[in-house]
Amino acid sequence: MSEELTKSGGRVAIVGAGQAAWALSLGLMHAGVNITQVWSRHAGRGKALSNRLEVEHQMITKSHVSSWTGDVLVLAVSDKAVAEVAAQFECQDHQHIIHCGGTLSMEILAGHPRHGVLWPVMNLSQPHENLLQGVPMLLETNNEPLRQMLEAWCRGLQAHPIPSTLAQRVQIHLAAVMTANFNNLLLHWGHKILEGQGEHGLLLPILQQQLRLFTKNSADPLTRQSGPAHRGDTETMDKHLALLEQDPEGQALYRTLSNLIAQEKTKLGHD
């Protein structure tokens, strides 16, 4: 692969039509990468994406192996579908294939000589052109030209390329799930509790405060813990549990997290 081709970002074929495919496609298009095709199993969503990108749409079929046009085939499909979908495409000597899974080995693509991984540490549920700006992008490849090309994509996206191994990627994926997905569940309970009491925007200042402290201070966030469980304020906790009397799942969540806060405080040796 020539230096000129690496700088241009190559020609890219996208496989998939879900949220990840939309997010990556819109970002790459906005970054000036030449997307040539969209492949999908779902005609409606696939054609919608190809129309948005103004490229051709092709259907994936199980009956035959497909040839595709471009330099890099991006498998923006669910983790469980990667192996099956990868087997439905052939790669020529100059062509590369990557997946976007946070916990999948690069070697799941070992049937293709040139392969790699590009995983954005980001929730892709609301795709738009600038979604990946400033986002860490974990990458792993089995060849230097592909690594250079993926880094060029990241520069175009104004994202942060981070070389990583599978072990590192899985660890970061776990941290992302626990901090983002689990936190979203807690935001759901905050929204639910405030129904009829006011907008959940009332919680925005305290949430922003937590994020500011997390961003500016590298110390363990538990060193800044507060609240009734941290203080051992059983009277207040009993009041909260009473308010959750009609919500057994909420009560269980409150008890579990309060117990964990108390236990972690003991481990840290806090007064």
C-alpha positions as CSV (number, residue, x, y, z in Angstrom):
1,M,0.0,0.0,0.0
2,S,1.5,3.3,-1.1
3,E,2.0,6.3,1.2
4,E,-0.4,8.3,-0.9
5,L,-3.1,5.6,-0.4
6,T,-2.5,5.5,3.3
7,K,-2.9,9.3,3.6
8,S,-6.1,9.2,1.6
9,G,-7.7,6.6,3.8
10,G,-8.1,4.1,1.0
11,R,-11.4,2.9,-0.4
12,V,-13.7,1.5,2.2
13,A,-16.6,-0.9,2.1
14,I,-18.9,-1.0,5.1
15,V,-20.7,-4.2,6.2
16,G,-23.7,-3.6,8.4
17,A,-26.5,-1.1,8.7
18,G,-27.0,-0.8,12.5
19,Q,-25.9,2.0,14.8
20,A,-22.2,1.1,14.6
21,A,-22.2,1.1,10.8
22,W,-24.0,4.4,10.7
23,A,-21.7,6.1,13.3
24,L,-18.5,4.9,11.6
25,S,-19.7,5.6,8.1
26,L,-20.9,9.1,8.8
27,G,-17.7,9.9,10.6
28,L,-15.5,8.5,7.9
29,M,-17.4,10.3,5.2
30,H,-17.2,13.5,7.1
31,A,-13.4,12.9,7.4
32,G,-13.1,12.6,3.7
33,V,-12.6,8.8,3.5
34,N,-13.7,7.3,0.2
35,I,-16.6,4.9,1.0
36,T,-17.4,2.7,-2.0
37,Q,-20.1,0.3,-0.9
38,V,-22.5,-0.7,1.9
39,W,-23.3,-4.4,2.4
40,S,-26.1,-5.6,4.6
41,R,-28.6,-8.3,5.2
42,H,-31.5,-5.9,5.7
43,A,-32.4,-4.1,2.5
44,G,-34.3,-1.2,4.0
45,R,-31.6,-0.1,6.5
46,G,-28.8,-0.9,4.2
47,K,-30.3,1.2,1.3
48,A,-31.0,4.0,3.7
49,L,-27.3,4.1,4.7
50,S,-26.1,3.8,1.2
51,N,-28.4,6.6,0.1
52,R,-27.1,8.8,2.9
53,L,-23.5,8.0,1.8
54,E,-24.4,8.2,-1.9
55,V,-22.8,4.8,-2.7
56,E,-24.0,1.5,-4.0
57,H,-25.8,-1.0,-1.8
58,Q,-25.2,-4.8,-2.0
59,M,-27.1,-7.6,-0.2
60,I,-25.2,-10.2,1.8
61,T,-26.4,-13.7,0.9
62,K,-25.5,-17.0,2.6
63,S,-25.5,-18.8,-0.7
64,H,-22.2,-17.5,-2.0
65,V,-19.0,-15.8,-1.0
66,S,-19.0,-12.1,-2.1
67,S,-16.3,-10.1,-3.8
68,W,-16.2,-6.4,-2.8
69,T,-14.7,-3.2,-4.0
70,G,-12.1,-1.3,-2.0
71,D,-9.1,-1.6,0.2
72,V,-10.6,-2.1,3.7
73,L,-13.7,-4.0,4.5
74,V,-15.2,-2.8,7.8
75,L,-17.4,-5.3,9.6
76,A,-19.6,-3.0,11.7
77,V,-21.9,-5.9,12.8
78,S,-22.7,-7.5,16.1
79,D,-19.9,-9.4,17.8
80,K,-21.8,-12.7,17.4
81,A,-22.1,-12.2,13.7
82,V,-18.5,-11.3,12.9
83,A,-17.1,-14.8,12.2
84,E,-20.1,-15.8,10.1
85,V,-20.1,-12.6,8.1
86,A,-16.3,-12.5,7.6
87,A,-16.6,-16.0,6.0
88,Q,-19.0,-14.6,3.4
89,F,-16.3,-12.3,1.9
90,E,-13.1,-13.0,0.0
91,C,-10.1,-10.7,0.2
92,Q,-7.6,-10.2,-2.6
93,D,-3.9,-9.8,-1.7
94,H,-4.1,-6.0,-1.5
95,Q,-7.4,-6.0,0.6
96,H,-7.8,-5.7,4.3
97,I,-10.6,-6.6,6.7
98,I,-11.3,-5.3,10.2
99,H,-14.0,-5.7,12.9
100,C,-15.2,-3.2,15.5
101,G,-15.7,-5.5,18.5
102,G,-14.5,-4.5,21.9
103,T,-14.0,-8.1,23.2
104,L,-13.3,-10.1,20.0
105,S,-9.9,-11.4,19.1
106,M,-8.3,-10.1,15.9
107,E,-7.6,-13.7,15.1
108,I,-11.3,-14.3,14.4
109,L,-10.4,-12.8,11.0
110,A,-7.4,-15.1,10.5
111,G,-8.9,-16.6,7.4
112,H,-8.0,-13.3,5.7
113,P,-4.3,-12.6,5.4
114,R,-4.5,-8.8,6.3
115,H,-6.8,-8.1,9.2
116,G,-7.3,-5.9,12.3
117,V,-9.5,-4.3,14.8
118,L,-10.8,-0.7,15.3
119,W,-12.9,-0.2,18.4
120,P,-14.2,3.2,19.5
121,V,-14.7,3.6,23.3
122,M,-18.0,5.3,22.8
123,N,-21.8,4.7,22.8
124,L,-22.8,4.7,19.2
125,S,-26.5,4.7,19.7
126,Q,-27.0,8.2,18.3
127,P,-24.8,8.3,15.2
128,H,-23.8,11.6,13.7
129,E,-20.8,13.0,11.7
130,N,-18.9,14.3,14.7
131,L,-19.7,11.6,17.2
132,L,-16.2,10.1,17.2
133,Q,-14.4,13.5,17.6
134,G,-12.0,13.2,20.6
135,V,-12.9,9.6,21.2
136,P,-10.2,7.0,22.0
137,M,-10.0,4.4,19.2
138,L,-8.3,1.2,20.1
139,L,-6.6,-0.5,17.2
140,E,-4.7,-3.7,16.5
141,T,-3.5,-5.0,13.2
142,N,-1.3,-7.8,11.8
143,N,0.4,-5.5,9.3
144,E,2.0,-2.1,9.2
145,P,0.1,-0.6,6.2
146,L,-3.2,-1.3,7.8
147,R,-2.1,0.2,11.1
148,Q,-1.0,3.4,9.3
149,M,-4.3,3.6,7.4
150,L,-6.4,3.2,10.6
151,E,-4.3,5.9,12.3
152,A,-4.9,8.1,9.3
153,W,-8.7,7.5,9.8
154,C,-8.4,8.6,13.4
155,R,-6.6,11.7,12.5
156,G,-9.4,12.5,10.0
157,L,-12.0,11.8,12.6
158,Q,-10.1,13.9,15.2
159,A,-10.1,10.8,17.4
160,H,-7.3,9.4,19.5
161,P,-5.7,6.2,18.1
162,I,-4.4,3.8,20.8
163,P,-2.5,0.6,19.8
164,S,-3.8,-2.2,22.0
165,T,-3.7,-5.9,22.6
166,L,-6.8,-8.0,23.0
167,A,-6.2,-8.2,26.8
168,Q,-6.0,-4.4,27.1
169,R,-9.1,-4.0,24.9
170,V,-11.2,-6.4,26.9
171,Q,-10.1,-4.7,30.2
172,I,-11.1,-1.3,28.8
173,H,-14.4,-2.7,27.5
174,L,-15.2,-3.9,31.0
175,A,-14.5,-0.5,32.5
176,A,-16.6,1.2,29.8
177,V,-19.6,-1.1,30.6
178,M,-19.4,-0.6,34.3
179,T,-19.0,3.1,34.1
180,A,-21.3,3.9,31.2
181,N,-23.9,1.2,30.8
182,F,-24.3,0.6,34.5
183,N,-24.4,4.3,35.2
184,N,-27.1,4.7,32.6
185,L,-29.2,2.2,34.7
186,L,-28.7,4.5,37.7
187,L,-29.8,7.5,35.6
188,H,-32.9,5.5,34.7
189,W,-33.7,5.2,38.4
190,G,-33.1,8.8,39.0
191,H,-35.5,9.7,36.2
192,K,-38.0,7.3,37.5
193,I,-37.9,8.6,41.1
194,L,-38.3,12.2,39.9
195,E,-41.3,11.5,37.8
196,G,-44.0,13.9,39.0
197,Q,-41.5,15.7,41.2
198,G,-39.7,17.7,38.6
199,E,-37.4,17.4,35.6
200,H,-34.5,15.0,35.9
201,G,-32.4,18.0,34.9
202,L,-32.3,18.8,38.6
203,L,-29.6,16.1,38.8
204,L,-27.4,17.7,36.1
205,P,-25.3,19.9,38.4
206,I,-24.3,17.1,40.8
207,L,-23.6,14.8,37.8
208,Q,-21.4,17.4,36.2
209,Q,-19.6,17.9,39.4
210,Q,-18.7,14.2,39.6
211,L,-17.5,14.2,36.0
212,R,-15.4,17.3,36.5
213,L,-13.7,15.7,39.5
214,F,-13.2,12.5,37.7
215,T,-11.6,14.4,34.7
216,K,-9.3,16.6,36.8
217,N,-8.3,14.2,39.5
218,S,-6.6,10.9,38.9
219,A,-7.2,9.6,42.4
220,D,-9.7,6.8,43.1
221,P,-13.2,8.4,42.9
222,L,-14.0,6.6,46.2
223,T,-11.7,9.0,48.0
224,R,-14.3,11.6,47.2
225,Q,-17.3,9.5,48.1
226,S,-20.2,11.0,50.1
227,G,-23.8,10.2,51.0
228,P,-25.6,8.3,53.7
229,A,-24.0,4.9,53.1
230,H,-20.5,6.4,53.3
231,R,-21.5,8.2,56.5
232,G,-23.2,5.2,58.0
233,D,-26.4,7.2,58.2
234,T,-28.9,4.3,58.7
235,E,-31.8,6.7,59.5
236,T,-31.6,8.4,56.1
237,M,-31.1,5.0,54.3
238,D,-34.2,3.6,56.0
239,K,-36.2,6.6,54.8
240,H,-35.0,6.0,51.2
241,L,-35.8,2.3,51.4
242,A,-39.3,3.2,52.6
243,L,-39.8,5.5,49.6
244,L,-38.8,2.5,47.4
245,E,-41.3,0.2,49.1
246,Q,-43.3,-0.2,45.9
247,D,-40.2,-0.8,43.8
248,P,-38.5,-4.0,45.0
249,E,-35.9,-3.8,42.2
250,G,-35.0,-0.3,43.3
251,Q,-34.8,-1.4,46.9
252,A,-32.5,-4.2,46.0
253,L,-30.3,-1.9,43.9
254,Y,-30.1,0.6,46.8
255,R,-29.2,-2.0,49.4
256,T,-26.6,-3.6,47.1
257,L,-24.8,-0.4,46.2
258,S,-25.0,1.0,49.8
259,N,-23.5,-2.2,51.1
260,L,-20.7,-1.9,48.5
261,I,-20.0,1.7,49.4
262,A,-19.7,0.8,53.1
263,Q,-17.5,-2.2,52.4
264,E,-15.2,-0.1,50.1
265,K,-15.0,2.6,52.8
266,T,-13.7,0.0,55.2
267,K,-11.1,-1.3,52.7
268,L,-9.8,2.2,52.2
269,G,-9.7,2.8,55.9
270,H,-11.8,5.9,55.9
271,D,-13.1,7.3,59.1
